[in-house]
């Protein structure tokens, strides 16, 4: 570090620093980084090797540079070590946690003050097989002592609100869990974030207690009062506008603002996602829907803190909880929340089973049983009693094959309206109905169970439409047919006769709805939105084209790629709404293919 200055060699007077250590610290830091110091990686420092599940986080050249700099001299080592601890994520998993704890116990106060992100897998529950599960084993006393020493050292000298600490300790409700949490509770307000997992998987009856314990500990270490956070808040003292804004950040808003409903499963937040790298997806939240299955609190490298699957606490878990708790808070909360829910989400009524297997009852060999009763009442006779008379929730039904199959014979819309009840039906703003497919053998006569129930459901809506407190309704209807050749690339001509015959009969009852403000009719067929079909339509269509708002449906989204189909849809819409109705001026151009369309057709490719 005391090399001869070039100016001295040349015999020129200069004022350059005579040693490297006299260069300003900020310049030295830039030199270290430019030389290839390891940064932005998962490491188990002082071990510089990449973690087993993260082979690409560091490259061999950077490890050589880092190792060399750490062995130049003590001062350089301290500077380099501080950069490593500040610019990397330290992960001490089960196989290196003892070495990591020993290191954290003796690092300098300055090194503790620059620590940014540390994961400590103090104890992970061994995997178990069905029928051979044992309770969590306790930690060794030696490891607990090492952990307490390490935690005391880093928390005593950590910069306030800088360090993120993530601890996995799958001891469950074992008495030694308290010993693990003790050093954390001794330093309130120090950490910026604490993620804590006390058991892998939901730990039976103790799960709720463990989750509360993890949450209280995390909030205390972060300087927040868990009791104050859980104290009742006078929500209804706020102006209604503010309450509505708060609802926007709750699970009352579902992914894509879509809620699926079918006779067996009831309500469920439907979602789908694509596998692009994010550069193709332009539709908001489409690519991000990976978060519905890939939790932000899960990492193959650093561990799983997901609160849906573990007894843990984290602020990064993005698995949405059901809004049911809001509905059950109070009668006043239920009234306001349920109105907000239906005002901001589209309800999609789907037939039972996959859309491909469901069909209107006709003469088809796929139906495995004869129509059976579901205990439905005729709601058109006395709609005001439907709230009390509706059947039990769909989760209580028999899941046998025969009881499943019987739902094919009944209209899903009528089942939905009965389950909802009169007061709630009045709140519906946007309703999307996916009819069962129409087979060439189908015959929608007044004696068919499903068709007669469909007419009954529309009559029920028409009755409610006369009330002054009914919301205006936007209705999206999907009518689709199966061609003679199931997966033909040109099914329109083969299904045209079926659609021409049956579609008017399906839609004619809608003319009685006084609250119907907007109607979009979509005629569908297999492979309509498949990428191969779209590419062909791009060449022959005269309909204006625009970029896809989601890569899951191919290169372009063409709202109606065949003029003949668009004309049929317009004709059906005018039949219901009147000759002056224009669905495209009402927003049909902006309609994306429905989720069920994407799911069914993309899977068919």
NUKELO-277598 format. One record per residue (C-alpha): residue number from 1; residue in three letters; x, y, z. Coordinates in steps of 0.1 Angstrom, whole numbers, plus 5000, padded with zeros to 4 digits. Layout:
NUKELO-277598
resi_resn_east_north_up
NUM_ALA_X_Y_Z
...
This chain:
NUKELO-277598
resi_resn_east_north_up
1_UNK_5000_5000_5000
2_UNK_5031_5023_5000
3_UNK_5039_5022_4963
4_UNK_5061_5049_4948
5_UNK_5041_5077_4932
6_UNK_5044_5081_4895
7_UNK_5051_5118_4898
8_UNK_5081_5111_4921
9_UNK_5093_5086_4895
10_UNK_5091_5113_4868
11_UNK_5107_5138_4891
12_UNK_5076_5161_4892
13_UNK_5064_5178_4923
14_UNK_5028_5168_4932
15_UNK_5003_5167_4960
16_UNK_4988_5133_4954
17_UNK_4981_5110_4984
18_UNK_5011_5089_4991
19_UNK_4991_5058_5000
20_UNK_4958_5042_4989
21_UNK_4943_5047_5023
22_UNK_4946_5085_5020
23_UNK_4922_5085_4991
24_UNK_4888_5097_5003
25_UNK_4866_5069_5016
26_UNK_4839_5075_4990
27_UNK_4864_5071_4962
28_UNK_4879_5040_4977
29_UNK_4843_5026_4979
30_UNK_4838_5033_4942
31_UNK_4871_5015_4934
32_UNK_4861_4984_4954
33_UNK_4828_4982_4936
34_UNK_4843_4988_4902
35_UNK_4869_4961_4909
36_UNK_4841_4935_4913
37_UNK_4832_4933_4950
38_UNK_4802_4910_4956
39_UNK_4770_4931_4959
40_UNK_4733_4925_4955
41_UNK_4736_4888_4962
42_UNK_4724_4861_4987
43_UNK_4755_4851_5007
44_UNK_4763_4833_5040
45_UNK_4791_4857_5049
46_UNK_4819_4851_5059
47_UNK_4815_4823_5034
48_UNK_4817_4838_4999
49_UNK_4804_4808_4980
50_UNK_4770_4811_4964
51_UNK_4741_4795_4982
52_UNK_4731_4761_4970
53_UNK_4698_4773_4955
54_UNK_4712_4806_4942
55_UNK_4741_4796_4919
56_UNK_4739_4827_4897
57_UNK_4740_4853_4925
58_UNK_4778_4856_4924
59_UNK_4804_4849_4897
60_UNK_4838_4833_4904
61_UNK_4857_4865_4894
62_UNK_4838_4886_4920
63_UNK_4845_4860_4947
64_UNK_4883_4861_4939
65_UNK_4883_4899_4940
66_UNK_4863_4900_4973
67_UNK_4885_4874_4989
68_UNK_4917_4893_4979
69_UNK_4904_4926_4992
70_UNK_4895_4910_5025
71_UNK_4931_4899_5031
72_UNK_4950_4931_5021
73_UNK_4951_4948_5055
74_UNK_4928_4953_5086
75_UNK_4915_4987_5076
76_UNK_4907_4976_5040
77_UNK_4891_4945_5054
78_UNK_4868_4965_5077
79_UNK_4857_4988_5048
80_UNK_4851_4959_5024
81_UNK_4833_4939_5051
82_UNK_4810_4969_5058
83_UNK_4801_4972_5021
84_UNK_4794_4934_5019
85_UNK_4771_4935_5049
86_UNK_4753_4966_5036
87_UNK_4749_4957_5000
88_UNK_4741_4920_5002
89_UNK_4715_4897_5018
90_UNK_4730_4874_5044
91_UNK_4712_4840_5046
92_UNK_4722_4816_5073
93_UNK_4703_4784_5066
94_UNK_4702_4751_5085
95_UNK_4735_4739_5072
96_UNK_4755_4770_5080
97_UNK_4736_4787_5108
98_UNK_4761_4778_5136
99_UNK_4789_4795_5117
100_UNK_4767_4824_5109
101_UNK_4757_4829_5146
102_UNK_4793_4827_5157
103_UNK_4802_4854_5132
104_UNK_4773_4877_5141
105_UNK_4782_4873_5178
106_UNK_4816_4889_5173
107_UNK_4813_4915_5145
108_UNK_4821_4951_5153
109_UNK_4796_4977_5163
110_UNK_4802_4995_5130
111_UNK_4795_4963_5110
112_UNK_4763_4959_5130
113_UNK_4752_4994_5122
114_UNK_4754_4989_5085
115_UNK_4737_4955_5084
116_UNK_4707_4957_5060
117_UNK_4691_4922_5055
118_UNK_4697_4891_5075
119_UNK_4679_4857_5073
120_UNK_4685_4832_5102
121_UNK_4670_4797_5098
122_UNK_4674_4789_5135
123_UNK_4655_4757_5133
124_UNK_4635_4742_5105
125_UNK_4609_4714_5110
126_UNK_4620_4681_5094
127_UNK_4598_4669_5066
128_UNK_4572_4643_5076
129_UNK_4550_4618_5058
130_UNK_4513_4613_5062
131_UNK_4506_4591_5092
132_UNK_4541_4596_5106
133_UNK_4539_4632_5120
134_UNK_4556_4641_5152
135_UNK_4556_4674_5170
136_UNK_4584_4699_5166
137_UNK_4616_4690_5183
138_UNK_4633_4715_5206
139_UNK_4664_4735_5197
140_UNK_4697_4725_5213
141_UNK_4706_4747_5242
142_UNK_4740_4756_5227
143_UNK_4723_4770_5195
144_UNK_4699_4790_5216
145_UNK_4728_4805_5236
146_UNK_4746_4813_5203
147_UNK_4714_4829_5189
148_UNK_4709_4850_5220
149_UNK_4744_4863_5219
150_UNK_4743_4871_5182
151_UNK_4709_4888_5185
152_UNK_4720_4909_5215
153_UNK_4752_4920_5196
154_UNK_4735_4930_5163
155_UNK_4704_4946_5180
156_UNK_4725_4966_5205
157_UNK_4744_4983_5177
158_UNK_4720_4983_5148
159_UNK_4711_5016_5133
160_UNK_4674_5023_5142
161_UNK_4649_5014_5115
162_UNK_4675_5001_5091
163_UNK_4679_4964_5096
164_UNK_4654_4938_5082
165_UNK_4656_4906_5102
166_UNK_4640_4873_5091
167_UNK_4639_4844_5116
168_UNK_4627_4809_5110
169_UNK_4622_4789_5142
170_UNK_4598_4760_5137
171_UNK_4595_4751_5174
172_UNK_4558_4757_5174
173_UNK_4544_4761_5210
174_UNK_4574_4744_5226
175_UNK_4586_4762_5258
176_UNK_4619_4771_5243
177_UNK_4602_4793_5217
178_UNK_4601_4820_5245
179_UNK_4639_4818_5248
180_UNK_4642_4824_5211
181_UNK_4619_4855_5212
182_UNK_4634_4869_5244
183_UNK_4663_4889_5228
184_UNK_4640_4903_5202
185_UNK_4615_4916_5227
186_UNK_4644_4933_5246
187_UNK_4650_4958_5218
188_UNK_4617_4975_5209
189_UNK_4617_4999_5180
190_UNK_4651_4989_5166
191_UNK_4642_4970_5135
192_UNK_4628_4983_5103
193_UNK_4611_4949_5097
194_UNK_4609_4916_5114
195_UNK_4596_4885_5097
196_UNK_4590_4856_5120
197_UNK_4580_4820_5113
198_UNK_4572_4798_5143
199_UNK_4561_4767_5125
200_UNK_4561_4754_5089
201_UNK_4526_4747_5079
202_UNK_4495_4755_5099
203_UNK_4500_4740_5133
204_UNK_4466_4726_5140
205_UNK_4447_4742_5170
206_UNK_4478_4762_5180
207_UNK_4481_4780_5147
208_UNK_4461_4811_5158
209_UNK_4481_4815_5190
210_UNK_4514_4812_5171
211_UNK_4503_4837_5145
212_UNK_4493_4862_5172
213_UNK_4526_4856_5191
214_UNK_4546_4862_5159
215_UNK_4526_4893_5151
216_UNK_4529_4908_5185
217_UNK_4567_4902_5186
218_UNK_4572_4917_5152
219_UNK_4552_4948_5160
220_UNK_4570_4953_5193
221_UNK_4605_4950_5177
222_UNK_4594_4975_5150
223_UNK_4583_4999_5177
224_UNK_4546_4995_5171
225_UNK_4520_4988_5197
226_UNK_4502_4955_5190
227_UNK_4475_4964_5215
228_UNK_4469_4998_5200
229_UNK_4469_4983_5165
230_UNK_4442_4959_5175
231_UNK_4421_4984_5194
232_UNK_4386_4990_5180
233_UNK_4385_5020_5156
234_UNK_4354_5041_5152
235_UNK_4352_5035_5115
236_UNK_4318_5051_5110
237_UNK_4329_5084_5125
238_UNK_4347_5089_5093
239_UNK_4329_5106_5063
240_UNK_4314_5081_5039
241_UNK_4338_5092_5011
242_UNK_4368_5083_5033
243_UNK_4353_5050_5042
244_UNK_4349_5042_5006
245_UNK_4385_5050_4999
246_UNK_4396_5027_5027
247_UNK_4375_4999_5012
248_UNK_4395_5003_4980
249_UNK_4426_4989_4999
250_UNK_4407_4958_5013
251_UNK_4399_4924_4998
252_UNK_4365_4938_4988
253_UNK_4383_4945_4956
254_UNK_4392_4912_4940
255_UNK_4420_4905_4914
256_UNK_4409_4918_4880
257_UNK_4377_4930_4898
258_UNK_4361_4897_4888
259_UNK_4342_4872_4910
260_UNK_4333_4838_4897
261_UNK_4303_4819_4909
262_UNK_4291_4784_4901
263_UNK_4265_4761_4918
264_UNK_4290_4739_4936
265_UNK_4319_4762_4947
266_UNK_4299_4794_4952
267_UNK_4319_4826_4952
268_UNK_4356_4825_4944
269_UNK_4380_4851_4932
270_UNK_4390_4839_4897
271_UNK_4424_4848_4884
272_UNK_4448_4837_4857
273_UNK_4483_4846_4847
274_UNK_4507_4843_4819
275_UNK_4543_4831_4818
276_UNK_4560_4860_4801
277_UNK_4588_4880_4817
278_UNK_4566_4910_4822
279_UNK_4577_4929_4791
280_UNK_4547_4916_4770
281_UNK_4519_4919_4795
282_UNK_4503_4953_4793
283_UNK_4470_4945_4811
284_UNK_4472_4958_4847
285_UNK_4477_4930_4872
286_UNK_4478_4902_4846
287_UNK_4514_4894_4849
288_UNK_4513_4903_4886
289_UNK_4487_4877_4892
290_UNK_4516_4853_4898
291_UNK_4514_4868_4932
292_UNK_4481_4849_4937
293_UNK_4501_4816_4937
294_UNK_4537_4829_4942
295_UNK_4536_4847_4975
296_UNK_4559_4877_4980
297_UNK_4570_4862_5013
298_UNK_4583_4830_4997
299_UNK_4618_4825_4983
300_UNK_4635_4793_4974
301_UNK_4667_4809_4987
302_UNK_4657_4827_5018
303_UNK_4627_4806_5030
304_UNK_4590_4806_5032
305_UNK_4572_4831_5055
306_UNK_4538_4830_5038
307_UNK_4511_4834_5063
308_UNK_4486_4814_5043
309_UNK_4507_4782_5046
310_UNK_4527_4788_5079
311_UNK_4523_4800_5114
312_UNK_4541_4832_5108
313_UNK_4540_4870_5105
314_UNK_4552_4890_5075
315_UNK_4542_4922_5058
316_UNK_4550_4908_5024
317_UNK_4524_4880_5022
318_UNK_4501_4889_4993
319_UNK_4477_4861_4996
320_UNK_4443_4878_4999
321_UNK_4421_4868_5028
322_UNK_4383_4865_5023
323_UNK_4363_4897_5029
324_UNK_4340_4876_5051
325_UNK_4354_4891_5083
326_UNK_4343_4926_5071
327_UNK_4308_4913_5064
328_UNK_4306_4898_5099
329_UNK_4318_4928_5118
330_UNK_4284_4944_5123
331_UNK_4251_4950_5105
332_UNK_4262_4985_5095
333_UNK_4295_4973_5082
334_UNK_4278_4945_5062
335_UNK_4254_4969_5046
336_UNK_4281_4993_5034
337_UNK_4307_4966_5025
338_UNK_4283_4944_5005
339_UNK_4271_4974_4985
340_UNK_4307_4984_4978
341_UNK_4316_4948_4968
342_UNK_4289_4945_4941
343_UNK_4295_4981_4929
344_UNK_4332_4974_4922
345_UNK_4333_4937_4911
346_UNK_4318_4920_4881
347_UNK_4300_4887_4890
348_UNK_4305_4859_4865
349_UNK_4280_4832_4867
350_UNK_4293_4800_4853
351_UNK_4276_4766_4848
352_UNK_4288_4737_4869
353_UNK_4319_4718_4859
354_UNK_4343_4732_4834
355_UNK_4326_4753_4807
356_UNK_4336_4727_4781
357_UNK_4316_4699_4798
358_UNK_4285_4719_4808
359_UNK_4256_4721_4783
360_UNK_4220_4730_4781
361_UNK_4199_4699_4788
362_UNK_4189_4683_4756
363_UNK_4195_4650_4740
364_UNK_4232_4644_4747
365_UNK_4249_4612_4757
366_UNK_4273_4630_4780
367_UNK_4246_4636_4806
368_UNK_4250_4608_4832
369_UNK_4218_4611_4851
370_UNK_4182_4623_4849
371_UNK_4170_4657_4862
372_UNK_4167_4657_4900
373_UNK_4152_4682_4924
374_UNK_4174_4708_4941
375_UNK_4148_4719_4965
376_UNK_4144_4752_4946
377_UNK_4114_4774_4953
378_UNK_4096_4794_4927
379_UNK_4110_4828_4936
380_UNK_4088_4846_4911
381_UNK_4058_4839_4933
382_UNK_4071_4856_4964
383_UNK_4105_4872_4959
384_UNK_4105_4890_4993
385_UNK_4107_4856_5011
386_UNK_4137_4844_4991
387_UNK_4161_4858_5017
388_UNK_4147_4834_5043
389_UNK_4139_4805_5020
390_UNK_4172_4802_5001
391_UNK_4190_4769_5004
392_UNK_4221_4763_5024
393_UNK_4255_4776_5011
394_UNK_4270_4755_4983
395_UNK_4298_4743_5005
396_UNK_4273_4721_5024
397_UNK_4262_4700_4994
398_UNK_4270_4664_4988
399_UNK_4301_4661_4967
400_UNK_4292_4627_4952
401_UNK_4293_4623_4915
402_UNK_4256_4620_4911
403_UNK_4249_4652_4932
404_UNK_4275_4670_4911
405_UNK_4260_4659_4878
406_UNK_4225_4670_4887
407_UNK_4235_4706_4886
408_UNK_4240_4703_4848
409_UNK_4202_4701_4845
410_UNK_4195_4733_4863
411_UNK_4200_4770_4854
412_UNK_4230_4785_4873
413_UNK_4215_4820_4872
414_UNK_4184_4809_4891
415_UNK_4205_4791_4916
416_UNK_4227_4822_4921
417_UNK_4198_4845_4926
418_UNK_4182_4822_4951
419_UNK_4214_4819_4971
420_UNK_4218_4857_4971
421_UNK_4184_4867_4983
422_UNK_4163_4897_4974
423_UNK_4181_4925_4991
424_UNK_4215_4915_4977
425_UNK_4202_4910_4942
426_UNK_4191_4946_4941
427_UNK_4227_4957_4945
428_UNK_4241_4939_4914
429_UNK_4257_4963_4890
430_UNK_4276_4941_4865
431_UNK_4266_4906_4858
432_UNK_4283_4882_4833
433_UNK_4264_4851_4824
434_UNK_4281_4822_4807
435_UNK_4254_4799_4793
436_UNK_4261_4762_4791
437_UNK_4271_4753_4756
438_UNK_4245_4747_4729
439_UNK_4249_4714_4712
440_UNK_4235_4707_4677
441_UNK_4212_4683_4695
442_UNK_4200_4708_4721
443_UNK_4164_4719_4721
444_UNK_4154_4748_4743
445_UNK_4117_4741_4748
446_UNK_4096_4755_4776
447_UNK_4095_4720_4792
448_UNK_4133_4718_4796
449_UNK_4143_4723_4832
450_UNK_4173_4746_4827
451_UNK_4155_4768_4801
452_UNK_4123_4772_4822
453_UNK_4145_4781_4852
454_UNK_4163_4807_4832
455_UNK_4130_4823_4823
456_UNK_4120_4821_4860
457_UNK_4153_4839_4870
458_UNK_4147_4867_4845
459_UNK_4112_4871_4857
460_UNK_4125_4874_4892
461_UNK_4149_4902_4881
462_UNK_4121_4919_4862
463_UNK_4100_4919_4894
464_UNK_4128_4935_4914
465_UNK_4134_4960_4886
466_UNK_4101_4977_4894
467_UNK_4115_4988_4928
468_UNK_4131_5022_4932
469_UNK_4161_5010_4951
470_UNK_4174_4987_4923
471_UNK_4207_4995_4907
472_UNK_4210_4998_4870
473_UNK_4224_4966_4855
474_UNK_4251_4960_4830
475_UNK_4246_4925_4816
476_UNK_4273_4905_4796
477_UNK_4260_4873_4780
478_UNK_4281_4846_4764
479_UNK_4263_4821_4741
480_UNK_4285_4795_4726
481_UNK_4280_4764_4705
482_UNK_4298_4732_4698
483_UNK_4304_4725_4661
484_UNK_4300_4690_4646
485_UNK_4338_4688_4644
486_UNK_4348_4698_4679
487_UNK_4382_4714_4672
488_UNK_4376_4727_4637
489_UNK_4395_4759_4629
490_UNK_4364_4771_4609
491_UNK_4335_4763_4632
492_UNK_4314_4795_4626
493_UNK_4295_4782_4596
494_UNK_4288_4749_4612
495_UNK_4274_4765_4643
496_UNK_4256_4794_4627
497_UNK_4223_4775_4624
498_UNK_4224_4765_4660
499_UNK_4231_4800_4671
500_UNK_4205_4815_4649
501_UNK_4179_4791_4662
502_UNK_4186_4792_4699
503_UNK_4202_4826_4707
504_UNK_4170_4846_4703
505_UNK_4151_4822_4725
506_UNK_4177_4826_4753
507_UNK_4177_4864_4751
508_UNK_4141_4872_4745
509_UNK_4132_4871_4782
510_UNK_4156_4899_4789
511_UNK_4133_4924_4772
512_UNK_4113_4925_4804
513_UNK_4141_4939_4825
514_UNK_4134_4976_4833
515_UNK_4167_4980_4851
516_UNK_4188_4968_4822
517_UNK_4210_4997_4813
518_UNK_4237_4980_4791
519_UNK_4238_4947_4773
520_UNK_4268_4930_4756
521_UNK_4262_4898_4737
522_UNK_4291_4876_4728
523_UNK_4288_4846_4705
524_UNK_4317_4822_4711
525_UNK_4330_4789_4697
526_UNK_4360_4767_4704
527_UNK_4394_4781_4695
528_UNK_4378_4816_4689
529_UNK_4405_4833_4709
530_UNK_4433_4809_4704
531_UNK_4466_4824_4691
532_UNK_4464_4804_4658
533_UNK_4429_4816_4651
534_UNK_4438_4852_4659
535_UNK_4468_4852_4636
536_UNK_4445_4841_4607
537_UNK_4418_4867_4616
538_UNK_4444_4895_4616
539_UNK_4449_4889_4579
540_UNK_4413_4888_4568
541_UNK_4395_4910_4593
542_UNK_4384_4945_4584
543_UNK_4377_4953_4621
544_UNK_4401_4979_4635
545_UNK_4430_4963_4653
546_UNK_4447_4973_4685
547_UNK_4474_4960_4707
548_UNK_4466_4932_4731
549_UNK_4461_4942_4767
550_UNK_4472_4908_4778
551_UNK_4497_4884_4762
552_UNK_4475_4854_4772
553_UNK_4454_4857_4740
554_UNK_4480_4861_4713
555_UNK_4495_4890_4695
556_UNK_4464_4911_4690
557_UNK_4430_4915_4705
558_UNK_4403_4919_4679
559_UNK_4369_4925_4696
560_UNK_4350_4908_4668
561_UNK_4372_4893_4640
562_UNK_4344_4883_4617
563_UNK_4318_4908_4605
564_UNK_4291_4882_4602
565_UNK_4295_4874_4639
566_UNK_4295_4911_4649
567_UNK_4263_4916_4629
568_UNK_4246_4887_4647
569_UNK_4256_4901_4681
570_UNK_4243_4936_4672
571_UNK_4211_4921_4659
572_UNK_4205_4902_4691
573_UNK_4214_4933_4713
574_UNK_4189_4955_4693
575_UNK_4162_4928_4697
576_UNK_4164_4932_4735
577_UNK_4173_4969_4739
578_UNK_4156_4985_4709
579_UNK_4166_4995_4674
580_UNK_4186_5026_4685
581_UNK_4208_5007_4710
582_UNK_4246_5007_4701
583_UNK_4266_4985_4724
584_UNK_4300_4997_4710
585_UNK_4292_5033_4720
586_UNK_4284_5018_4755
587_UNK_4319_5004_4758
588_UNK_4319_4970_4741
589_UNK_4350_4980_4721
590_UNK_4369_4981_4754
591_UNK_4358_4946_4766
592_UNK_4385_4921_4769
593_UNK_4378_4884_4764
594_UNK_4364_4870_4796
595_UNK_4386_4850_4820
596_UNK_4367_4818_4813
597_UNK_4373_4823_4775
598_UNK_4410_4827_4780
599_UNK_4413_4798_4803
600_UNK_4393_4774_4782
601_UNK_4408_4783_4748
602_UNK_4443_4787_4760
603_UNK_4442_4753_4776
604_UNK_4428_4738_4744
605_UNK_4459_4747_4724
